[in-house]
Amino acid sequence: MTSPTRVLESRHARLVASELDATQQATTRTDAMLVDASLAGDQDAFAELVARYHKKGFWIAFHILGRVEESRDVVQDAFVRVFRS
């Protein structure tokens, strides 16, 4: 037989997990939402876009250029241009 303490711990764990899932869903913003927020001046939104796409941009640049440093520079320049526009 399961002890009452274990039952309560299990219920608590499920509740905490569901609260975390709800919080994550509430804080996840689409790319369109992040772009709109960035255009409105939200630097955190722009940073999140950079975090999402930096690696992909790097690999595309690396595939084309074949050099790590040049690929890093190209991606950085691209994000700087986007930020300034």
C-alpha positions in Angstrom: 0.0 0.0 0.0 1.2 3.5 -0.8 1.8 5.8 2.1 -0.2 9.1 2.3 3.1 11.0 2.1 4.0 9.4 -1.2 0.6 10.2 -2.6 0.9 13.8 -1.6 4.5 14.0 -3.0 3.3 12.5 -6.3 0.4 15.0 -6.5 2.7 17.9 -5.7 5.2 16.8 -8.3 2.4 16.6 -11.0 1.1 20.0 -9.9 4.6 21.6 -10.1 5.2 20.0 -13.5 1.9 21.3 -14.9 2.6 24.8 -13.5 6.0 24.8 -15.2 4.5 23.6 -18.5 1.9 26.4 -18.3 4.6 29.0 -17.6 6.7 27.8 -20.5 3.8 27.9 -22.8 2.9 31.4 -21.7 6.4 32.7 -22.1 7.1 31.1 -25.5 6.6 33.7 -28.2 6.4 33.1 -31.9 9.0 34.6 -34.3 6.4 37.1 -35.5 5.7 38.2 -32.0 9.4 38.6 -31.3 9.9 40.6 -34.5 7.0 42.9 -33.6 8.4 43.4 -30.1 11.9 44.0 -31.5 10.5 46.7 -33.9 8.9 48.3 -30.8 12.3 48.5 -29.1 12.3 45.3 -27.0 16.0 44.3 -27.0 15.2 41.1 -25.1 13.0 40.0 -28.0 15.8 40.7 -30.4 18.2 38.8 -28.3 15.9 35.8 -28.3 15.7 35.9 -32.1 19.5 36.0 -32.3 19.6 33.0 -29.9 17.2 31.1 -32.0 18.9 31.8 -35.4 22.5 32.4 -34.7 23.6 28.7 -35.0 21.5 28.2 -38.2 23.0 31.3 -39.7 26.5 30.2 -38.8 26.0 26.8 -40.5 24.6 28.3 -43.6 27.5 30.8 -43.8 30.0 28.0 -43.1 28.6 25.8 -45.8 29.0 28.6 -48.3 32.3 30.1 -47.1 34.1 27.0 -45.6 35.8 29.1 -42.9 34.8 29.4 -39.3 36.0 33.0 -38.6 34.5 34.4 -41.8 31.2 32.6 -41.1 31.1 34.1 -37.6 31.8 37.6 -38.9 29.1 37.3 -41.6 26.5 36.2 -39.1 27.4 38.9 -36.7 27.3 41.5 -39.5 23.9 40.2 -40.5 22.4 40.5 -37.1 24.0 44.0 -36.6 22.4 45.1 -39.8 19.0 43.7 -38.8 19.3 45.4 -35.4 20.1 48.8 -37.0 17.4 48.7 -39.6 
